[in-house]
Amino acid sequence: MEASTSSYKIILGSSSVARRKILSEMGYQFTIMTADIDEKSIRRETPQDLVMALAQAKANAIISKLQTTNNGERVDEPTILIAADTAEAILQGLPIDDYLKDAESTLLITSDQVVVYEGVIREKPTSKEEARQFLKDYSGRHAATVGSVLVTNLKTGVRKGDSDRVEIYFNEIPDEIIEKLVDEGITLNVAGGLIIEHPLILPFVKEVVGTTDSVMGLPKDLTEKLLKEAL
C-alpha cells in the first residue's frame, strides 16, 4: 500500500462488518457513514447496472449528509470517498458544492452487491423462508456475485469505479446445515443469502472463480487500484 493514511481521510460508506474487516486488513484507517436510501426503489435491467446505480445513490446520500453536517466547517484532513458497486454509468460526475471543492482530498467508499442465480438478480432475502429457498437452490449448483467499487475524490470531483464478478460452485449442502444458517439469521443480511466464509457453509464450497474478498463485498485489488487512481 503506497498511499499514506496520514495524508488523507477515508470514509467507508457501509455498515457491513465484512467490508470494515476487509478495509482494515488492507491497512487503512477510516470512519464509517451509512447511506439511508430506499434500495428497492432503484431498479435496473442488469446486475452490473443495478449495483452501479445503488453505489451512486449511496454516494450521493452520504455527500448530502457531509454537506449538512459540516456546513460552514472546513475538513482538517483530505478525504476519499469510495462507492462500491458502481462503474461506467456512475462515472459521469457528481455535483459537489463549493464547500467540498474547498476541502482537501477526501475519499469516500460506498458499496453494494447482488447475487445472480440462473440469470435472476437476488438481493437480501426478505424472510427466513426466502433465505432457505436461496440456499437450497445453491446446493449442488452455482451462483455468482456481482459487485463494484466507486471512489470519488471530493476535492477534485474525480470519480473512478469498476465492477467485479465471482462465480461460486457448491457441493450438495445438507438440509441441517441450511437450517442452522437460516436459524442464525445471518443470511438475511447478505445479498442472495450467500455467505461462503461462514464455517458452516465453507466445507461445501467446491470452487470459487475469483476472490473471496469480492464475494464478501469489497475486492481488495480493485479497491487499491481505484484509490490510487482517484488521488
Disulfide bonds with the S-S distance in Angstrom:
none
